[in-house]
Amino acid sequence: MKKYIKNKISTLVPLVVIAALLVSCSEDFLEPDPLSFYEPETTFTTESGLQAVLATADKGLRNNYIHFNAASNSVPIGTEYVFSDMAKYGKTDNSSTISDFANTIVPTGSFKRDTNDDFYLGFYWVEGYTGIKHANTVLTYIDNVTSLTEEVKRKYIGQAYFHRAYRYLNLVYQFGDIPLITKILEVPKQSYYSTKKEAIIEMITADMEKAVEWVPEQSKLPYVGVVNKGACRQLLIKCYLASGRFKDAETQADLLINQSGYSLMQGAFGTFDPGGNPTTWTINRNVIWDLHRPENKVIAGNREAILVMPNSGVQSFLPFASMRIFGPNWNSATVTTPDGKQAANRFASNNANYQAKYDYARALGRGIATISASYYSQHPMWVVNGIEDKQDLRHNSTVGNWVNMEDLKYSDKSSTFYQQNFRLKNGNTILSKDTLREWFDFPLYKIYLHDVVNETNPNANDFQGASTGSKAHWYLYRLAETYLLRAEARFYQGNVGGATQDVNTIRARAGASQMYGQVTIGDICAERGRELYLEEWRNVELKRISHCLALSGKPDEWGQTYNKANWDKQSGTDAAGGSYWYQRISHYTLYNKYPGGIVVPNGTKFYTMDKRNNYWPIPSSAITANIKGKLSQNFGYDGYDPNVKVWDKWQDAVADESQL
């Protein structure tokens, strides 16, 4: 059995850990100047002090997915999906304009860090720079720890490089040109200038080349969840892709796939979890189901896991209401039988109306669809060779991995349709009054987590996902993604045959019936969506791919090519132009399709996206706090000025850091 990182965290210097967590979790951290928070830290003179900061950075990776607010109706990773082709905001009883991004995403808008039903733009900004601060703390003070051997010192430096590069790579595709900060300053600095994203990518790529050499393999590390060589290599692949160094990316992917001890899981393994209620919803054991059970993500027998984010135990566990946030609101009173009865209800197991065979609350979770699957992600994304591949284990309801709304059965005994399957229409009558929220298919194998607290309570009828005592370990990197990254690298170099082979390798493991004859970049993106739902940062990855297409000159699936000078500097809501990210939004989502809004029981909801939303705006609070310098605002937003000074070379930005 592998040890989890949580065990290591509990053994570290408590005061250091607490101090670091207070800095990263305080709401005051956002106010008034997110760029001047690099005040002097306590000087680190012991190895345990360095370990404490790295452990906090390791834990912080998980915050980008799950967050520390247990009462939230959403989580940060959901924001990455509503700004993509795979999802939309579904909690339609919230503000009518909450998804009117073309009009509401502005520099002076809500960038609060701790959100409930809202989006996590400010959270990503602050959490990203918090992780960078932790990395910089290690890099600034490591020379003070004189007891370290050169090998151990380089290991810590490499792990810090990973944490800094990981945050920067995500931030530049969320926010574009941003301040580059590489050290802890003795006094606050208020004279920053933005650095070109290309320059930041160049710097972190060089850092990751060192990290790959210096950080040990997982087998030489005592805990699961700490940065290892495989994770460094995966991140280096992405940095090479973002740099346009496609051959180097392919070479690193070859090493990770063929020479690093990892392999795709091909059969059932680990512990079998039969789900919430096998009487209601039967799981036929399969590799995809086993691969995504939390307890199996951290075991030595899982040869596919490259870096896992542990989440269990008492001290460090974060609840994850995955079924509530990402599941449909199937038990709403407005989902009805053809004869007007509620389609299905939730009953506690000690209720006289309880029926074990219709215990959907326990088996599928009580969804409220804060994040609602796009139509594309339910059906078109799964079409290969003109066939919607339902044999694919990731889209297979027969084995129990995937849930179609039509698989549920009416449970009201007074209805003449009792025990018949759900249907969306009865003749010309729609039987759901809010299909945005109530009616969509979903991958149960990804969102199912045990709600241990409620499962032991006979009075419970509300099962939301991982609660206290549950496990919610999550993948950061898996080898399956490495194959898809290599497919990209090969595609950009014109090796479509090699790219096709890599995609088909992932499809074969999933038991798909359809294989590609020749892939497009759209097929690679679709396969990423099928394989990496809620693992990849979908918005970030689509923008990185947009950048790669512009650098490579290769066409997208519609034959369109992109100019590296302006792929990310366009605005408007019409269907023409924009980045590849925007073209996927335009082709595959409902954004900008309904200018008059969509009528739901609680009013009218507006879904818009602008080409300028390719980047989120730099928060006005960061710009105004930087009183001795000037940060660059992104194209299309108020405050954009192409004449504002921006560092073209990362070396110049670093040299300027100590100039106060």
HELIX and SHEET records of a PDB file:
HELIX    1   1 ILE A    5  ILE A    9  1                                   5    
HELIX    2   2 PRO A   14  CYS A   25  1                                  12    
HELIX    3   3 GLU A   27  PHE A   29  5                                   3    
HELIX    4   4 GLU A   47  ASN A   63  1                                  17    
HELIX    5   5 PRO A   76  VAL A   82  1                                   7    
HELIX    6   6 PHE A  101  THR A  104  1                                   4    
HELIX    7   7 LEU A  121  TYR A  141  1                                  21    
HELIX    8   8 ILE A  142  ASN A  144  5                                   3    
HELIX    9   9 GLU A  150  PHE A  175  1                                  26    
HELIX   10  10 LYS A  197  TRP A  214  1                                  18    
HELIX   11  11 GLN A  218  LYS A  220  5                                   3    
HELIX   12  12 LYS A  229  SER A  243  1                                  15    
HELIX   13  13 PHE A  246  ASN A  258  1                                  13    
HELIX   14  14 VAL A  287  LEU A  291  1                                   5    
HELIX   15  15 PRO A  294  LYS A  297  1                                   4    
HELIX   16  16 SER A  322  PHE A  326  1                                   5    
HELIX   17  17 ALA A  356  TYR A  358  5                                   3    
HELIX   18  18 TYR A  360  LEU A  364  1                                   5    
HELIX   19  19 TYR A  375  GLN A  378  1                                   4    
HELIX   20  20 PRO A  380  TRP A  382  5                                   3    
HELIX   21  21 LEU A  393  HIS A  395  5                                   3    
HELIX   22  22 MET A  405  ASP A  407  5                                   3    
HELIX   23  23 THR A  435  GLU A  438  1                                   4    
HELIX   24  24 LEU A  444  ILE A  447  1                                   4    
HELIX   25  25 VAL A  452  GLU A  455  1                                   4    
HELIX   26  26 LEU A  479  TYR A  492  1                                  14    
HELIX   27  27 VAL A  496  ARG A  509  1                                  14    
HELIX   28  28 ILE A  521  LEU A  532  1                                  12    
HELIX   29  29 ARG A  538  SER A  552  1                                  15    
HELIX   30  30 TYR A  580  TYR A  588  1                                   9    
HELIX   31  31 LYS A  611  ASN A  614  5                                   4    
HELIX   32  32 SER A  620  ALA A  625  1                                   6    
HELIX   33  33 TRP A  650  ASP A  656  1                                   7    
SHEET    1   A 2 ALA A  87  TYR A  89  0                                        
SHEET    2   A 2 ILE A 371  ALA A 373 -1                                        
SHEET    1   B 3 ILE A 178  PRO A 179  0                                        
SHEET    2   B 3 SER A 194  THR A 195 -1                                        
SHEET    3   B 3 VAL A 646  TRP A 647  1                                        
SHEET    1   C 2 ALA A 305  MET A 309  0                                        
SHEET    2   C 2 TRP A 474  ARG A 478 -1                                        
SHEET    1   D 2 VAL A 383  VAL A 384  0                                        
SHEET    2   D 2 ILE A 387  GLU A 388 -1                                        
SHEET    1   E 2 TRP A 402  VAL A 403  0                                        
SHEET    2   E 2 PHE A 442  PRO A 443 -1                                        
SHEET    1   F 2 LYS A 425  ASN A 426  0                                        
SHEET    2   F 2 THR A 429  ILE A 430 -1                                        
SHEET    1   G 2 ILE A 598  VAL A 600  0                                        
SHEET    2   G 2 GLY A 603  LYS A 605 -1                                        
END                                                                             
